[in-house]
Structures are given as C-alpha cells and as structure tokens.
Amino acid sequence: MQYYRQLLDNNRRWVERKNHEEPGYFAELAKGQKPPFLWIGCADSRVPANEITGTKAGEVFVHRNIANLVLNVDISLLSVLDYAVNVLEVQHVIVCGHYGCGGVLTAMGNRPVGLIDNWLGQIKNVYRQHRAELDAIADVDTRGRRLVELNVLQGVHDLYANAIIQNAWRKRGGPHVHGWVYDIGNGLIRELESVISQPQDLSPVYRMESEQREAQRP
C-alpha cells in the first residue's frame, strides 16, 4: 500500500515541478491535442513511447497491446486507428516492437499459457510464413529477435492493407507507416526497411477500390 501511495505523491511533486518549470503547461494541454504520430506498441512496461522517443505529452497518440499486433478484428485497435487517422489526422503511424518480447517468445513455443494463446496465433502465422528463414537460425535468441522484426513488418503490411489507411491515402496522401524495433538492452530504436511504403506497393488483392468507384458500378 505504501508503494501505491507513492504514485500519488510522485504525481503531486511532478505537477509542482511542471508548474514551476513551465507556467501554463497544463492549461495549454487542456486546449486539445494534435499529435503528428500514432504509436502502436507493446504493452511491456519497459517500453514507454514518450520517454524513449524524447517527445512531450500531446505529441504521440498511443495504442499498446501484447506484442504490438495489428489485427483487423481488434475493435480497440481499429477505433484508435480511425480516430488518429481521420480526426487527429496523424502524419505517421509507427509500429514498434522490442527485442525480448515475451509475447513473441511465447508464440515461438508450444506450451499453452492460457487465453493469450488465441491472441498470439497471429505471430505463429508470421512464423509459418517465414519458417524456412527462421528454422535456419540455430540460436534461439537470434531467431526470436528476427521473429520480432518480422512481426513488426507484418504489422506495417496489415496497416497499409487496412481500409482506414487506404482511404486516407486517397484523400490526403498519408499517413506513412513505419516499422521500428526497440532494443531494451541498449535503449536504441532501429528502423526496419519495409518493401511497402504506400498502399500501391501491396499485392493487388489487398488494394481496395474507392467508395466512389464502387458506388458507380452497375
């Protein structure tokens, strides 16, 4: 209980410090938000989006889940994505995984752990798609790091394949989607190279026609 109370004490000291360092800070925040970034990251407590990117409150709109998955049946993710893209009009969407991700490492194995097994099925699908490459990596830690990267790149692909992103590209040419991996061991972020940098790079089966064109069909 004492540790819990410490959080409230920390909050009060933080407010006092912010008011001293930046008078009017909270009044300015209360006016609203217009962040340029949407962050889709892992729920891991060691990966705080604002702290590791050196950004301030109001600059990053954040969604976090186990293993930073992008699932088109996840209503929570879709709600955040829709609001960020169509209301806040973010310029960039970042999918950020991290090395040593417990969700990814669990998905590599076969031991059931509970309800989360259903959630991690997407990562197993990623493993299956890249099985030849991953099985050729003898070291388990190295294989896990590569699967973390492939999971992020799958998220980038699935965002560009999403109707919310594709409709926004037709209207305003964005947002851009990026794949990052954070290394907890040294604090550095690595930007991954993706073969997809716009919806037009997708396989044709993933490209959706505009709503206007659909409406014109006989």
Buried (B, 14 or more C-beta within 10 A) or exposed (E): EEEEEEEEEEEEEEEEEBEEEEEEBEEEEEEEEEBBBBBBBBEBEEBEBBEBBEBEEBBBBBBBBBBBBBBEEBEEBBEBBBBBBEEBBBEBBBBBBBBBBBBBBBBBEEEEEEEBEEBBEBBBEBBEEBEEEBEEBEEEEEBBBBBBBBBBBBBBBBBBBBEBBBBBBEEEEBBBBBBBBBBBEEEEEEEBEBEBEBBEEBEEEBEBEEEEEEEEEE
